[in-house]
């Protein structure tokens, strides 16, 4: 099964091609604010390198967050638009499970806390259990303050991954310095390939924001005109 996956939950923009569970090629740029301009050219470049035709793609995957509002909107729209154009379905994966998958692939076992920088002094956090069979969510994703994350590590030491550790000043809890950034697109492909049977119609694609958009919050707190 040939898959193209989009990753843009954070300040990174990434695309991956995979054939079943084998990554054929990937590109990931960080930091960037040009998600709109970069995602589709990445697809085109990777297809050329792999000598694939666009019409041979069988499923589209996308990271639906939690993450940054604008980049999630861009990647979701790009993935849905491509799927609609090709008559394909979309596999949803989350930023937190992609990072947990990356930790598992590096040999981490036991409890693992994934933290994604939510900005405004907040973090998107989810706990996972990693064992020989793979990755299992131990709790639902939630919005935390940095001090909550610090307290969680004090109570139950374990591995941590995600750029939220940097935002909270907890880099020393990281499993691997390479996992202090964006969710890796290779891990996205691994999760999506296993979940291909649960693909959905692109019109049903919904980002996981966990809180209102910053623009809406700013509008609601603005003083009314006099």
PEMOQUI-V706954 format. One record per backbone hydrogen bond with DSSP energy under -1.0 kcal/mol. NH is the residue of the N-H (numbers start at 1). CO is the residue of the C=O. If there is no record, write none. Layout:
nh->NH co->CO
nh->NH co->CO
This chain:
nh->3 co->18
nh->4 co->59
nh->5 co->16
nh->6 co->61
nh->7 co->14
nh->13 co->29
nh->14 co->7
nh->15 co->27
nh->16 co->5
nh->17 co->25
nh->18 co->3
nh->19 co->22
nh->20 co->1
nh->22 co->19
nh->24 co->17
nh->25 co->17
nh->27 co->15
nh->29 co->13
nh->32 co->11
nh->38 co->34
nh->39 co->35
nh->42 co->38
nh->43 co->39
nh->44 co->40
nh->45 co->41
nh->46 co->42
nh->47 co->43
nh->48 co->44
nh->49 co->45
nh->50 co->46
nh->52 co->47
nh->56 co->53
nh->57 co->54
nh->58 co->2
nh->59 co->2
nh->60 co->89
nh->61 co->4
nh->62 co->91
nh->63 co->6
nh->64 co->93
nh->68 co->9
nh->72 co->68
nh->73 co->69
nh->74 co->70
nh->75 co->71
nh->76 co->72
nh->77 co->73
nh->78 co->74
nh->79 co->75
nh->80 co->76
nh->81 co->77
nh->82 co->78
nh->83 co->79
nh->84 co->80
nh->85 co->81
nh->86 co->82
nh->88 co->83
nh->90 co->200
nh->91 co->60
nh->93 co->62
nh->95 co->65
nh->98 co->94
nh->99 co->95
nh->100 co->96
nh->101 co->97
nh->102 co->98
nh->103 co->99
nh->104 co->100
nh->105 co->101
nh->107 co->104
nh->108 co->103
nh->110 co->130
nh->112 co->128
nh->113 co->159
nh->114 co->126
nh->115 co->161
nh->116 co->124
nh->118 co->122
nh->122 co->119
nh->123 co->144
nh->124 co->116
nh->125 co->142
nh->126 co->114
nh->128 co->112
nh->129 co->136
nh->130 co->110
nh->131 co->134
nh->134 co->131
nh->136 co->129
nh->138 co->127
nh->139 co->127
nh->142 co->125
nh->144 co->123
nh->148 co->145
nh->149 co->145
nh->150 co->146
nh->151 co->147
nh->152 co->148
nh->153 co->149
nh->154 co->150
nh->155 co->151
nh->156 co->152
nh->159 co->111
nh->160 co->173
nh->161 co->113
nh->162 co->179
nh->164 co->115
nh->165 co->162
nh->167 co->163
nh->168 co->164
nh->169 co->166
nh->170 co->165
nh->173 co->170
nh->174 co->171
nh->175 co->160
nh->179 co->176
nh->180 co->177
nh->188 co->184
nh->189 co->185
nh->190 co->186
nh->191 co->187
nh->192 co->188
nh->193 co->189
nh->194 co->190
nh->195 co->191
nh->198 co->195
nh->199 co->196
nh->200 co->90
nh->204 co->201
nh->205 co->202
nh->208 co->64
nh->217 co->213
nh->218 co->214
nh->219 co->215
nh->220 co->216
nh->221 co->217
